[in-house]
Amino acid sequence: MKKFANIYDLVCRLTDDRAFRAFFTAYLMTESEEERTALSNRFWQELALQNAAEQQLLRAEFTRCFLKLPGLAAELHERAFNAANAANAA
């Protein structure tokens, strides 16, 4: 349950879009590369069925999410580093 809570927290900071929250949560919870590939393929196939305006909005949100990743990765790195230091100090 802790894994899901951590992933959900990360995804909520990444996007407010319901479709992308569902996709990213499911993607990060998968256990294998095959599952991730299948999930990703399904998502983009469903996107292709949307009208052009909806596709454009979702692609713009995907870009916004992508641009947030370096900051979130740096934050996660710092949290992991601090947790490791705290564990070593104990």
C-alpha positions as CSV (number, residue, x, y, z in Angstrom):
1,M,0.0,0.0,0.0
2,K,2.9,2.3,0.7
3,K,4.1,1.9,-2.9
4,F,0.7,3.0,-4.2
5,A,0.5,6.0,-1.8
6,N,4.0,7.2,-2.9
7,I,3.1,6.8,-6.6
8,Y,-0.2,8.5,-6.2
9,D,1.4,11.4,-4.4
10,L,4.0,11.8,-7.1
11,V,1.3,11.6,-9.9
12,C,-0.9,14.1,-8.2
13,R,2.0,16.6,-8.1
14,L,2.7,15.8,-11.8
15,T,-0.7,16.5,-13.2
16,D,-4.3,17.5,-12.5
17,D,-5.6,15.7,-15.6
18,R,-7.7,12.7,-14.6
19,A,-6.7,10.7,-17.7
20,F,-3.0,11.2,-17.1
21,R,-3.3,10.5,-13.4
22,A,-5.0,7.2,-14.1
23,F,-2.4,6.4,-16.8
24,F,0.7,7.3,-14.9
25,T,-0.5,5.6,-11.7
26,A,-1.3,2.4,-13.6
27,Y,2.0,2.7,-15.5
28,L,4.1,3.1,-12.4
29,M,2.3,0.2,-10.6
30,T,3.0,-2.3,-13.4
31,E,5.4,-5.1,-12.7
32,S,6.9,-5.7,-16.1
33,E,8.1,-4.0,-19.3
34,E,5.5,-5.9,-21.3
35,E,2.7,-4.5,-19.1
36,R,4.0,-1.0,-19.4
37,T,4.3,-1.3,-23.2
38,A,0.7,-2.7,-23.5
39,L,-0.7,0.0,-21.2
40,S,1.1,2.7,-23.1
41,N,0.0,1.4,-26.5
42,R,-3.6,1.2,-25.3
43,F,-3.5,4.8,-24.0
44,W,-2.1,6.3,-27.2
45,Q,-4.5,4.2,-29.3
46,E,-7.4,5.6,-27.3
47,L,-6.0,9.1,-27.7
48,A,-6.0,8.6,-31.5
49,L,-9.8,8.0,-31.3
50,Q,-10.4,11.4,-29.8
51,N,-11.2,14.5,-31.9
52,A,-8.3,16.8,-32.9
53,A,-9.0,19.4,-30.2
54,E,-9.0,16.8,-27.4
55,Q,-5.8,15.2,-28.8
56,Q,-4.1,18.6,-28.9
57,L,-5.1,19.3,-25.2
58,L,-3.9,15.9,-24.1
59,R,-0.6,16.2,-25.9
60,A,-0.1,19.6,-24.4
61,E,-0.7,18.2,-20.9
62,F,1.7,15.4,-21.7
63,T,4.4,17.9,-22.6
64,R,3.7,19.9,-19.3
65,C,4.0,16.6,-17.3
66,F,7.3,15.8,-19.1
67,L,8.7,19.2,-18.3
68,K,7.9,18.8,-14.6
69,L,9.9,15.5,-14.4
70,P,13.4,16.9,-13.8
71,G,12.2,18.9,-10.8
72,L,10.3,15.9,-9.4
73,A,13.3,13.6,-10.0
74,A,15.6,16.0,-8.1
75,E,13.1,16.2,-5.2
76,L,12.9,12.4,-5.1
77,H,16.7,12.1,-5.2
78,E,17.0,14.5,-2.3
79,R,14.4,12.7,-0.2
80,A,16.1,9.3,-0.8
81,F,19.5,10.8,0.0
82,N,18.2,12.3,3.2
83,A,16.5,9.1,4.2
84,A,19.7,7.1,3.6
85,N,21.7,9.6,5.7
86,A,19.2,9.4,8.5
87,A,19.3,5.6,8.4
88,N,23.1,5.6,8.5
89,A,23.1,8.0,11.4
90,A,20.8,5.8,13.4
